[in-house]
Amino acid sequence: MNVVLCVTGSVAAVEAVKLARELKRHDIHVKCFMSDAACEIIHPHVMEFATGEEVVLGLTGQIEHVKYAQADLILVAPATANVISKLTYKIADNPISTLLVTAFGYETPIVFVPSMHHSMYRAVRDNISKLKKEGITFIKPKVEENKAKFPDIDDIVLNVLRETSAGDLRGKKVLISTGATYEKVDEFRGITNLSSGKTGVELAREAFIRGAEVTLICGRISVGVPHIFDVVEVESVVDMQEAIRKHVPTYDVFISAAAVSDFRPVIDEGITKISSSEDLILKLERTPKIINEVKKLNPEIFLVGFKAEYGKSEEELVSSARERMKKSGSDLIVANDVSKEGAGFDSDSNEVLIIDDNILKVPLTSKREIAGKILDKVTKNSNR
Ligand SMILES: Cc1cc2nc3c(=O)[nH]c(=O)nc-3n(C[C@H](O)[C@H](O)[C@H](O)COP(=O)(O)O)c2cc1C
């Protein structure tokens, strides 16, 4: 895949080095253009080093603006108020603005990562709206400490992969639950589980790359979530149930990857801290099986369930997964045995069976790889 990275004169130009190297790590060939203002902030040598390619600083008889305009994607990161405004009016007065006007004419995908002071951002808002209507993608700044900051490199790379993918989930709304629920014993103590939320986050990444609109319903997790996702944070099983009930009716796919507690303590209303002066017997009651409600709320939704078992044979695993499938009306079940080495809750890898009418055995591999295999099935079967 070929990406042209245009670096313009914002202080965030210093981030372009890391960005170029991360794109290359994803096997993307990067050709860099730099504006004169960007060269005042970082030296072109560093971009030449990061990309392994000569940097385009001026146009020559090689008509670089035409030569590179049909790349798979033009990424302007960071994008100044100046470069955004020039493309709004199709001004071509330097190598980058000329490349962008040419690429626009070829309908090459263009992605801007705006980076500027708030006041400048406000001033060019109308230009951004106009370009969005013309099909240009803008990656939202990361909002922190009341400031609009350059997004995480990972967020930009995800957007690049999305813009250049086959987009086989484009137009689909995908809801994913992930992480562990937490049930209060008192105000300071509770019952939870070892789920890291990794599988759900990897599924969200993969669905996003394939073009879906993704919402994550997140319990407690120990991994980072890309800022570009819509996230609904929940704590207890009841919170999770409410969030799922609210969203499921308007989504096309629901992947239930959260580790939802099967039990919750029966506690007295208003209890703050249970005294440790005596032994305690905790009564646990069963929680509702949320997945069984989903098809009643939206019979058209493509439903993916998970079934984790401990120390079961493959036949037993398949049989309990099929039972779950029947009860919940799931279209697909991902089953695994958490007793296996390197597989399960708080690990980077897993070994699963993906079960519908057939059984796909996925040997021990990364959770990212598994997310891809699950999404392959979702893409194929939900588009039927
Ligand atoms: C140190 C420094 C930092 C700057 N940071 C920004 C910025 O973050 N965003 C922006 O739009 N302009 C910023 N500017 C102003 C631009 O560099 C200026 O508008 C320039 O004309 C942009 O040219 P270009 O779009 O061709 O790179 C900065 C200028 C300097 C000297």
The ligand as a Gaussian input file, in Angstrom:
#p B3LYP/6-31G(d) Opt

LIG

0 1
 C        6.611000      27.395000      15.767000
 C        5.388000      27.506000      14.918000
 C        4.317000      26.730000      15.190000
 C        3.169000      26.784000      14.410000
 N        2.114000      25.959000      14.694000
 C        1.037000      25.976000      13.899000
 C       -0.029000      25.069000      14.120000
 O        0.000000      24.247000      15.064000
 N       -1.080000      25.092000      13.285000
 C       -1.157000      25.957000      12.209000
 O       -2.146000      25.917000      11.483000
 N       -0.158000      26.847000      11.995000
 C        0.923000      26.875000      12.787000
 N        1.944000      27.764000      12.545000
 C        1.812000      28.705000      11.444000
 C        2.099000      28.067000      10.089000
 O        3.403000      27.530000      10.092000
 C        1.897000      29.086000       8.971000
 O        0.521000      29.411000       8.844000
 C        2.447000      28.614000       7.640000
 O        2.148000      29.581000       6.646000
 C        1.829000      27.285000       7.220000
 O        2.360000      26.874000       5.973000
 P        2.109000      25.392000       5.414000
 O        0.656000      25.114000       5.520000
 O        2.546000      25.459000       3.977000
 O        2.979000      24.500000       6.199000
 C        3.095000      27.710000      13.329000
 C        4.213000      28.520000      13.069000
 C        5.339000      28.421000      13.857000
 C        6.505000      29.309000      13.542000

